């Protein structure tokens, strides 16, 4: 543990990847850090649990080759050697058929649209992957919806059969609200994971699940003096008092710190600090999130021959099927086959409140459409995981509504999924977010010295 070079106490609210990273970085800088996490486990949406044959995330995860921040952190904290880069198999389900989309060549063979439309899709994809994530070129995509831009450049038929169907499947009634910047980033990330134009995509995964990273990050935090408080929620955060201290009201009583970093969804900060200025509260409360209803199945055999299956059929209630053991071999899980079946829904959707057994029954009833031989007897075990805040809805001109990391209240900082922009949420950007906000905290304290 380093010798404290600052007398300052910093609180971190939330033990997801961003919170763990911020706590670790601040402790490395010499601050006295306390981290509160409402649940009894760390990792947020990347949290893993024990399954027969190993560990798995509650919500599917992998890395792209462009995810440099998280890779660098993994090597720094000693688990980089557990990261593997493997070829993935992506596919597309439409009109009762599964089509491979593992490479650009597969796209050119996609029979759901004519050859001319396939070529247009290829050229549009090529253009989007060369719009850089740095600089200002991507800002043109803030002012137009994905629906409008893609339908214009692909043509109505090609758009409806491909990207339009996927937007509708993922966002439902909000499909026409999504800014093109969100879609562009999805294309940009995926193409960055191909070593060459016609090469197959390579994705990263930790040998032993993302718990390898989470556990290493927690241990690195402890080694540097972070005081972890699992199972403790926060109900209120007060502004600096006359002693320049912030009082944090926890389930176990009040705590006093000199600064606090909040890593929860933005509406929770509004609930914890209703005294924030009205314009900032409006930004916090105006963020709209999609929920996720995810079913994880343990099967005795494969369901499909693909890893990542995008569903472009409105008749199915889920939007993606991720067959993990078509990416990491089932032999590494004692022969068990693991499949995620997931959909994104409005926060008031019945899938987020219905009984788990009902959700299992509903999802399973549609799996024969993906594999006519599927029977319920294949299922050895199932788990249902849900969250009301899986992804923020990125509408037009989102940068104008994104809340600042430095809140209007001195020494209170926000590092939330909704601030990851123009990039989409993900573990790599959670690391970048945690590192960035830790730097802001240190910068502000340095100015006071």
N, C-alpha and C positions, 0 to 999 in steps of 0.2 A: 504494500500500500504506500502511495507516495506521501511525503510530508505535506501537510496542508499549507499552501502558499497564500490562501485567502481566508479571511474569517467568515466569509459569506456562506449562508445556508441556502440551498436551492431545492425546492420541491418539484417533483415530476409526477403528474397525474396520468396514470395509464401505463400498463406494462406490455403494450404491443411493440413491434419492431422499432417504431419511431421513438417511443418513450425509453426503451432499453438503450438505444443508441445515444440519445441525448444524455441520459444518466451516466453512461460510461464515459462519454466525451467530457462532460463537466467534471466528473471525478478525476479523470486524467489531468485536467487543468488545475486540480487542487481544491475544488469546491467540496463542501460537505453536502452530500446529496441524499435525499430521502425519496424513495419511489413508492407510491401507493397504487395498488391494482385491486379493483373491486372483486375480481374472481380469484380463485386459488391457483391459477396457472398463468404463465406468461406466454407471450407470442401473438396475442390478438387473433386475427383471422388466420395466422400461420401456426397456431397452436396445434400440437399433435397429441395423439393418445395411443395406448397400447392396443394392438390388434393381434390376432393369431399370426405368428410369423414375423412380427416386427412392430414398427410404429408407422402411423400415417397421420397426415394433417386432416383436420375436420373439414376443411375446404381445400380443394386441389391447388397445388402450387408447383411452379417450376421457374427457372430463370432463363432469360435471353442472353445471347452473347454480348449484347450492348449493356448489360447490367454490371457496370464496372465498380460502382460504389460498394455494393454488397460483397462482391468478390474480393475487393481490397480489404474490407473489414474482416471477412472470414479468414483471410491469411494473417491479418494482424492479430487476431485473437486465438489463432492456433487450430482452426478447423478447415482451412482452405484445402488441405489434402483430402478431405472427405467429399469434395465437390467433383461430380462427374459430368461430362458433356456427352450426350448421347443423341443419335438421330431419332426424330419423332415421326409419327405417321399421322397426318391431318387428313380429315375427310369431310364430306359434305352430304347431308341427307336431304333429299328433295323428291317429292312425288313417289315415295315408297322405295327409293333406291339410295345406296351409299356409294359415293364417288370419291376416289382418292384425290387429294389436293396436296400431295407431299412435295411437289415441285412445280415450277412454271409450265413444264411440259404437260403435267396433269391438267392444268387449267386449259391449255389449248385443246385438250381432248374432252372437256366437259360437255356432255351431250344435251344438257338441259337448255342450252342456248345455241343458236347457229354459229358457224365458224367466224363470221364477221364480228358478231357480238363478243365472242371469246377474245378475238384480237383486240377489240376496244377495251375489254376488261384488263388484258395484259398491259396495254400501253398506259392506261390510267394508273394501274398499280405501279408500273415502272416510274411514272412521273412522281407519284406520291412518295415513293421511297427515297427520292432524291431531293425532297424538300427537307432541309436540315432542321433538327430540333433546336439548334442554337441560332441566334440572329432573329430577324423579324419576318422572314418569308412566310412562316406559318400563320402570321396574324391575319392574313387574308381569309383564312378559314374560320376565324372567329365570327365573321359578319354574315355567314351564309350557312344554312343547315346542310347536313350531310344528305338529306333527302333531296334537296333542290340541286346541289352541286353534282351528286352522283347520277341522278336521273338525267341531268342535262348532258353530261359527258359520256355516259354509257348508253343512253337511249332508254326509253321506257321499258321495252321488253327485257333487255339484259339486266337492267336494274331490278325490276320486279322479281325476276327469277333468281337473283343472286343476293347482292348486298341489301336491296330493299327488303327482301324476305327475312334476312338476318336482323336488320334493324327492327322490323316489326316483331320478330320473335323475341328479341332481347328487351325492347323498351315498350312494347304494346302500344297503348294509346298515346304515349309520349314520343313515338318513333320520329315524328316529323319535327320535333323540337330540338333534336340533338345537333349541336354545332359540328360542322365538318372537321374542326380541329380535333375532336375526339376520335373520329374515324381515321383521319390521317395518322394520328399517333399509333393506332392499332396496326395499320399497314407498315408504318416505319419500323416499329419494334420487331415485327415478325420477319421482315426482310433483312434486318440487321443480324438475325440469327442464322443466316445462310452464308457459308464461307465463300460462295460464288453465285453468279446469277442463276445457274441451272443446278446448283447443289441442293441437297436435302437440308432441311432445317436441323440445327443442333440446339438442344435445350439442356439446361443444367439442373441437377438435382443432388441433394446431399445424401450420401450413403448413410442411411439410418433416419431419414426424413429431415424436415426443417427444424426438428427439435435439437438436432446437432448444433445448428447456428444459435437457436434461442438459448439452449443450456450453456453454450460457450460464452454468449454475451452476458448472461446473468452471472456466471462465474467470474468473467473479466470485470464486471461491475463490482462484485463482492471483493475481489482482490484489490480493487482501487478504493474501497471504503464505502460503496453505496449501501445504504440501509434500506433493504427491501421490506415492504409491508404488504404481503398478499392478503386477500380477503378483507380489505379495508376500503370502503367507499368514501367519496367526498361529497358533502352536501352543500357547502358554501365556501366561497373564497372572498375574503374582505380585502379592501384596498389598503395601501400602506397607511399605518397609523402614525402617531406623533413620534414613535420610536423607530420609524422607517422599517417596520416589520409587517408582514402579511400574515393574517390569521386564517388558517385553513381548518374548517370544521370537518372532522372525520367521524366515522362511525364509533371511534374509540375516544373521541374528545378533540379539543382544539390543539393545533400545532402551529408554531410560529417559524416563518422562513423569511429570507430577504428577497427572494424571487421565486416564481413558480412557472413551470412549463406545463401547459395542459395539452394532452394529445388525444382527447376524446373527440367524437363527432361534434360539430359546431353547436347544435342546439343544446347539448349538455353544458357547454360553457355558459350559454345564455341563462340556463337554469341555475347554475352555480353562482353566477355573478349578474343578477338582474339590475344591479346598480351601474352597469356599463352604459356609456352614452348611447342614446337612442339610435343613431345612424349605424353604429357598430353592431348593436343588437339586431338591427334589421338585416345586416349582412349575415349574421350567425343564423338567424331564424329563417332566412329565405333560402338557405341551402336545402335542396330536395334530394333525398336519398332513395335509392332502390334497395329493397330487401332481397335476401337470397334464401331459398328453401332447397337444401341440398340433402340428397339421400346417398349414403355410402353403402354399397352392397359387397358382401363376401360371397363369391360364387365358387362352385366346384369345377367350373370350366369357363373358357372365354365367352363373352357376349358377342363381340365383334372382332374384326381383325385390325382395328385402328386404335390410336391413342386418343386423339382429340376429334370429336365428331360434332360439328356445328349442325344444328337442326334448323332447317329453313322451311318447315312445314307447320302451318298454324294449327293443324289438327292435333299435334302433340303438345302436352302441357309443359314440357321442359325445353330448354334452349340449347343445352350442351350435354353431351355424355363423354366423360373422360375416363377411359379404361387404363388406369394407372399401370396395371401389369402387362399392358402392351407397350409400355415405356421402360419400366423396371421389371425385369423378368420375374414371373410368378415363382420360379424356383427359389428366389431370394426371400419369399414369404411362405416357405414350406408348402408350395404348390397351391396356395390360395390365390384366387383371382379377385381383384378389387376394382370396383367400378363406381364412379361418382355420376349421379344423375341430378342435374341442377337447373333451376330456373331463377331468373330475376323478376321480382314482382313489386308492385306498389306496396308501401308500408302497411296499408290497410287490407291487403289481399288475404283471403281465407287460408292460403297455404302457410302463413306465418302464425296462425292461431289454431288450426285444426289439430286434432289428436295425431300423434306420430304414426300410429297404425293406419289411420285413414290416408295419410299422405303416401305411405308405403304402398297401400293397395292401389291408389290412383296411379302412381308412377308405374308400378309393375304391370298394370293392365295394358299399358302401351308398348312395353318392351318387345312383344312379338312382332311389332311393325319393323323393328330394327333387325330382329332375328326370328323368323317364323318358328324355329325349333325351341325357342325359349319356353321354359316351364317354371312354375314357382318352386318346384323341387330343386332347382339349381341353387336357390338361395340358402346359404348356410347361416347367415347372420346379416342384420341390417341396423344402420344407425341414421337418425335424422338430426341434422344440424341446421339452425336457422339464425339469421341476424337481420335486424331492421335497417342496418346501415352498412350495406355491402359496397355501394358505389354511389357517388354523387351524380346527379343528372347535370351534364354539361350543356347548357343552352347557349344562345347567342351572346357574344360580348361578355363572356364569363369573367374575364380579368377585371372588369369594372365592378363586379359584385364579390370578388374573392376577398375575404377578410385578411387584414394584414397580420403578420406574425407578431409584431409588437402591438399589443392592444393599446387602446387609449389610456389605460390605467398603468402607471409606472410599475415596472418589474413583473408584469403579468404577460406571458407569451403564449401564443397558440401555435401548435404544430399538428394540424389535422389533415386527414385524407383529402378533404375538400380543397386544400391549398396546393395539392400536387397538380400543377398545371403549367404548360400545356400537356405534360406527360400524364398518363393515366395512373391510377393508384396501383401499387404493387410493392413487394418487399424491397426492391432496389431503391425505389424512390422514397420509401419510408426511412431507409438508412440515410439517404441524402437529406431528407427533411429533418431528422433528428440531429444530424451533424450541423446543418445550417442554423437551426434555432439555438443550439449550444454555442455556436460562434457568436450569435447576436447577444446572448446573455453575457458572455465573457467580454465582448466589445463594450457593452454598456457599463459593466462594472469597472473595466479598465479606465473609462473616461472619468469615473469618480475618484480615481486614485491621485 
